[in-house]
Amino acid sequence: MSDVDAQLRLLLMDLRDTLGPTSGTPVPLGGGITNRNFRVTFEPPVGEGVVRLPGRNTGLLGIDRRAELLAGEQAAELGIGPRVLYGDERCLVTEYVPGAELDSDRLRATPEAVVRALRAFHDSGLELPAGFWIPDLLVGYAALLSQRGVVVDDRYRRTQRLVDEIAAALPLREPVACHNDLLPGNLMSAGDDSDRPMLVDWEYAGMGHRWFDLGNLAVNNAFDPAAEDRLLSAYFDGEPPTAGRRAALQLFKLVSDAREAAWGVVQGTISELDFDFGVYADQHFGRLWGAAADQRRLHAWLSEATEALPELTP
């Protein structure tokens, strides 16, 4: 029996008084590169659930398990996330919702449902015990790497300077509860309604910049300019996209890739999962600096977004 299997077995025994006994064998779920997830059948009335076991040292990545729990509960209340059955520092258990990852082409063609779900979460008034601001995150990651004897290279430092420049233009003045990890695998369709999105994996939830979520959604799901315009129009209640909003979205796409790249560098140092985090970091650094290479365009985005500051918050 592996250490993970033994850990899961002991955990399920501890949860018997809360969720009841289980039947059958837990089924590993793929797709995660931070934690391990299992589909587990609890006896009625609980039924099927998903048990998440946090990866080693995930707190070093900026994850706050209390914030994750509160965000998941709020998402469930809004109807955009699975029901939370149990949560503590050892695990998170949510209802298993039959469904599938959102089709990428369909998401780009009709992002409105996902975008409205994000807007509802941002506007929910939820206060989370964790902050999520990329300039601070990059400083913390750099300190962690240095403590572990990893040289923080010039590529990382250049990325920090760029993010600081964007943050100075678009500061975090009115933080809202955000998801902060809108990768394709975290966007699902509910099994009973293919048009109803379910946002899962709230472990990076924190009080942050709503534009980070928008940029994160767009860049991680390969939105083209037309899809980005649909995103912006849906988020701002049908208003046509403006130059300032388009610029802000492009800037936060860069910030999103900066986070992913730095995260990959840190994970390559602390994670025990069998995944090539070095390649992951290289891909995001490459995409970031490919998009930021045109300095004239970058400065135009900064100018247009700064001039449009009053219109960037709904």
KOLMARLUM-988985 format. One record per residue (C-alpha): z, y negated, x; residue in three letters. Coordinates in steps of 0.2 Angstrom, whole numbers, padded with zeros to 4 digits, always signed. Each point is the difference from the previous one (the first is absolute). Layout:
N
ZYXALA;...
***
This chain:
314
+0000+0000+0000MET;-0005-0017+0007SER;+0012-0014+0002ASP;-0008-0009-0015VAL;+0000+0015-0011ASP;+0019+0002+0004ALA;+0003-0019-0003GLN;-0009+0001-0017LEU;+0009+0016-0005ARG;+0017-0008+0003LEU;-0005-0016-0009LEU;-0006+0009-0015LEU;+0017+0010-0001MET;+0009-0017+0001ASP;-0010-0007-0014LEU;+0003+0015-0012ARG;+0014-0010-0009ASP;-0011-0015-0002THR;-0017+0007-0003LEU;+0004+0018-0004GLY;-0007+0016+0009PRO;-0017+0002+0005THR;-0013+0014-0002SER;-0014+0006+0010GLY;-0004-0005+0018THR;-0002-0019+0005PRO;-0018-0004+0003VAL;-0003-0012+0015PRO;-0011-0015-0005LEU;-0012-0007+0013GLY;-0006-0018+0003GLY;+0016-0008+0007GLY;+0002-0006+0018ILE;+0018-0006-0001THR;+0009+0013-0010ASN;-0001+0017-0007ARG;-0003+0003-0018ASN;+0003+0015-0011PHE;-0005+0005-0018ARG;+0016+0008-0007VAL;+0003+0008-0017THR;+0017-0004-0008PHE;+0006+0010-0015GLU;-0001-0009-0017PRO;+0002-0014-0005PRO;-0005-0008+0017VAL;-0016+0010+0003GLY;-0011-0003+0015GLU;+0004-0013+0013GLY;-0005-0006+0017VAL;+0013+0000+0014VAL;-0002-0011+0015ARG;+0009+0003+0016LEU;+0000-0015+0011PRO;-0008+0002+0018GLY;+0011-0001+0015ARG;+0005-0018+0005ASN;-0010-0008-0015THR;+0013-0014-0001GLY;-0007-0006+0016LEU;-0016-0004-0009LEU;+0008-0013-0011GLY;+0003+0012-0015ILE;+0015-0003-0011ASP;+0003+0015-0011ARG;+0010-0010-0013ARG;-0015-0012-0002ALA;-0011+0015-0002GLU;+0011+0007-0014LEU;+0001-0017-0009LEU;-0019-0003+0002ALA;-0004+0017-0007GLY;+0012-0002-0015GLU;-0008-0017-0004GLN;-0018+0007+0002ALA;+0005+0014-0012ALA;+0007-0013-0013GLU;-0016-0009+0001LEU;-0010+0016-0003GLY;-0009-0001+0017ILE;+0010+0013+0009GLY;+0008+0017-0002PRO;+0017+0002-0007ARG;+0014+0000+0013VAL;+0011+0015-0002LEU;+0012-0002+0015TYR;+0001-0010+0016GLY;+0011-0002+0015ASP;-0001-0001+0019GLU;-0005+0019+0001ARG;-0014+0000-0013CYS;-0009-0007-0014LEU;-0005+0011-0015VAL;-0012-0007-0013THR;-0009+0008-0015GLU;-0015+0010+0004TYR;-0015-0009-0009VAL;-0016+0010-0001PRO;-0014-0010+0006GLY;-0011-0004+0015ALA;-0003-0013+0013GLU;-0010-0015-0008LEU;-0019+0002+0004ASP;-0004-0013+0013SER;-0017-0005-0007ASP;+0008-0002-0017ARG;+0014-0010+0007LEU;-0011-0012+0008ARG;-0011-0002-0015ALA;+0014-0002-0012THR;+0016-0005+0009PRO;+0007-0010-0014GLU;+0013+0013-0006ALA;+0008+0002+0017VAL;+0000-0018+0003VAL;+0008-0004-0016ARG;+0013+0014+0004ALA;+0004-0009+0017LEU;+0001-0017-0009ARG;+0012+0007-0012ALA;+0011+0007+0014PHE;-0001-0017+0009HIS;+0005-0009-0015ASP;+0014+0012-0006SER;+0014-0011+0008GLY;+0006+0016+0010LEU;+0011-0005+0015GLU;+0000+0013+0014LEU;+0013+0001+0014PRO;-0014+0001+0013ALA;-0012-0013+0006GLY;-0018+0004+0005PHE;-0008-0014+0011TRP;-0012+0005+0013ILE;+0004-0012+0014PRO;+0018+0006+0000ASP;-0006+0018-0001LEU;-0011-0002+0015LEU;+0014-0008+0010VAL;+0012+0014-0005GLY;-0013+0014+0004TYR;-0003-0008+0017ALA;+0018+0000+0004ALA;+0002+0018-0005LEU;-0015+0005+0011LEU;+0007-0010+0015SER;+0017+0009-0003GLN;-0009+0017+0001ARG;-0009-0005+0016GLY;-0017-0002-0008VAL;-0010-0015+0007VAL;-0005-0012-0014VAL;-0018-0004+0006ASP;-0010-0015-0002ASP;-0009+0006-0015ARG;+0016+0001-0009TYR;+0006-0017+0006ARG;-0017-0008-0005ARG;+0002+0008-0017THR;+0017-0008-0002GLN;-0006-0017+0005ARG;-0014+0001-0014LEU;+0012+0006-0013VAL;+0012-0015+0005ASP;-0015-0012-0002GLU;-0004+0007-0018ILE;+0019+0000-0005ALA;+0001-0018+0006ALA;-0015-0004-0012ALA;+0006+0010-0014LEU;+0019+0001+0001PRO;+0012+0012-0010LEU;+0007-0013-0011ARG;+0002+0010-0016GLU;+0003+0018+0004PRO;-0003+0013-0014VAL;+0003+0018-0001ALA;-0015+0009+0008CYS;-0007+0017+0003HIS;-0007-0003+0017ASN;-0008+0017+0003ASP;-0015+0001-0012LEU;-0010+0013+0009LEU;-0012+0011-0010PRO;+0012+0014-0001GLY;+0013-0011-0008ASN;-0011-0005-0015LEU;-0001+0014-0013MET;-0006+0002-0018SER;+0012+0007-0013ALA;-0006+0017-0006GLY;+0001-0005-0018ASP;-0010-0016+0002ASP;-0013-0002+0014SER;+0000-0019-0003ASP;+0019-0001+0003ARG;+0004-0003+0018PRO;+0016+0007+0008MET;+0006-0008+0016LEU;+0010+0012+0011VAL;+0009+0000+0017ASP;+0011-0016-0002TRP;+0009+0003+0017GLU;-0006-0016+0008TYR;+0004-0010-0015ALA;+0009-0017+0004GLY;+0000-0018-0004MET;-0016-0007+0007GLY;-0016-0009-0002HIS;-0010+0004-0015ARG;-0016-0003+0010TRP;+0005+0014+0012PHE;-0002+0012-0014ASP;-0017-0007-0005LEU;-0006+0000+0017GLY;+0007+0018+0003ASN;-0008+0006-0016LEU;-0017-0007+0005ALA;-0001+0005+0018VAL;+0007+0018-0002ASN;-0012+0004-0014ASN;-0016-0008+0008ALA;-0003-0013-0013PHE;-0016-0009+0002ASP;-0002-0019-0004PRO;-0004+0004-0019ALA;+0015+0011-0002ALA;+0011-0013+0009GLU;-0006-0013-0013ASP;+0005+0012-0014ARG;+0017+0003+0008LEU;+0003-0019+0001LEU;-0006-0003-0018SER;+0011+0014-0007ALA;+0015-0006+0009TYR;-0002-0018-0005PHE;-0002+0003-0019ASP;-0019+0000+0000GLY;-0002-0016+0010GLU;-0016-0001+0011PRO;+0004+0003+0019PRO;+0002-0016+0010THR;-0004-0003+0018ALA;+0018-0001+0004GLY;+0005+0016-0008ARG;-0015+0009+0008ARG;+0006-0007+0017ALA;+0018+0006-0003ALA;-0005+0017-0004LEU;-0010+0001+0016GLN;+0015-0006+0010LEU;+0011+0013-0008PHE;-0012+0014+0003LYS;+0002-0004+0019LEU;+0019+0000-0002VAL;+0000+0017-0009SER;-0010+0007+0014ASP;+0012-0008+0013ALA;+0014+0009-0009ARG;-0009+0017-0001GLU;-0004-0001+0019ALA;+0017-0004+0005ALA;+0007+0013-0011TRP;-0011+0013+0008GLY;+0006-0005+0017VAL;+0018+0002-0005VAL;-0003+0016-0009GLN;-0008+0007+0015GLY;+0017-0003+0009THR;+0012+0006-0013ILE;-0009+0012-0012SER;+0002+0019+0000GLU;-0015+0003-0011LEU;-0016+0008+0006ASP;-0012-0015-0001PHE;-0009-0011+0012ASP;+0008-0016-0002PHE;-0009-0007+0015GLY;-0017+0002-0008VAL;+0007-0008-0016TYR;+0007-0015+0010ALA;-0017-0002+0009ASP;-0010+0000-0016GLN;+0010-0014-0008HIS;+0001-0010+0016PHE;-0019+0002+0000GLY;-0003-0005-0018ARG;+0012-0015+0002LEU;-0009-0007+0016TRP;-0017+0004-0007GLY;+0004-0011-0015ALA;+0009-0014+0010ALA;-0013-0001+0014ALA;-0010-0014-0008ASP;+0012-0014+0004GLN;-0010-0013-0009ARG;+0001+0010-0016ARG;+0019+0004+0003LEU;+0004-0019+0002HIS;-0010-0003-0016ALA;+0011+0013-0009TRP;+0016-0008+0006LEU;-0006-0017-0005SER;-0006+0005-0017GLU;+0015+0010-0004ALA;+0012-0014+0006THR;-0009-0013-0011GLU;+0001+0011-0015ALA;+0019+0004+0002LEU;+0005-0007-0018PRO;-0012+0012-0008GLU;+0005+0016+0009LEU;+0015+0003-0010THR;-0002+0004-0018PRO;
***
